Amino acid sequence: MQITMSISGRIAQICQLDDDCIAGHYGLTQVPSNGRRGWWFTGSVDAWRKLANDVDFRSVGGWDRGGSTRKSDGLHGRINKYVDKHQ
């Protein structure tokens, strides 16, 4: 199953992500935003889970405590909602 969702600029900045990192490390492909907010990507559920795990790791202060994400930045809930809706 392919999922198309956005990544906020805030998540990208805190996790020090750029288009190449997201594409190469996570296996997501950028798609046009069509005027919507955030950076839009498509990829497999596993690719999104890998990114979501790293965002969650940041929320508990992983890597650099000065650049922690918030629990609300978590992507797992959005992934679960998408999967439930499209099964």
N, C-alpha and C positions, 0 to 999 in steps of 0.2 A: 504494500500500500504506500502510495506517495502522499505526502502532506505538504501543503503550501501554507506558510505562516510568515509572520513578520518577526523580526528581532529589533528591539528598540535600539536607537543610537546610544542610549545610556548603557545597555548591556554590552554592546559592542565596544564602547569606550572603556568601561571598567574591566572587561575581560581581555582587553587589548586585541580585539578581533578586527580583521579587515577582510575584504572580499576573498583574497587569496587563501587566507587561513581558514575561513569558513568552508570554502570549496575544497581545499586540499586536505585539511585535517579532519573535518567533519563529514565531508562528502555531500554537502548541500550545494545546490546550484541557484545562483541569483536569478530572479525573474523580475520583469518590470513592475514597478509599484503602482502604476496607473493612478498617480496622485494620492495614494494612500500613505499614511505615516509609517515610518520605520523602513527597515531593509527587508525585502521579501525574498524568501528562499523556498525551494522545493527539494524534497529528499525523502528517503525511507524513514520509517518509524525508528529504526535502529540509529540512523544518523542523527535524528532529532533528539533521541534519548541520550546519546553521547554528549551533545551540546548541553542538554538540560542538566545532566549530572555535573558538568563543569560549572554551570551557573549556580547550582545548588551548593557545590563545594565552596564557591566564593561567598555564599551567603553566611557561612559559618566561619568566615575569616581565612579560608584557605589561600595559599600563595602569598597574599599581601593584605594584611589587615586594613590598610589604608584605602583599599579599593574594594570593599565588600559590597556585594549586591544585597538586595532586600529579599525577604521571603516572597514578596509580591512579584518579584522578577522571575520566579520559577516558571519553567515551561512545561513541566510534567502534567499539570492540570489541563493546560491547553491541548497537549498531545492526547491525553485521555479523552477529553471532550470530543475532539475531532474523530478519533478512532471509534468511539461509541456511536457517534452520529452517522458514520459512513460504513458501518458493518451490516 
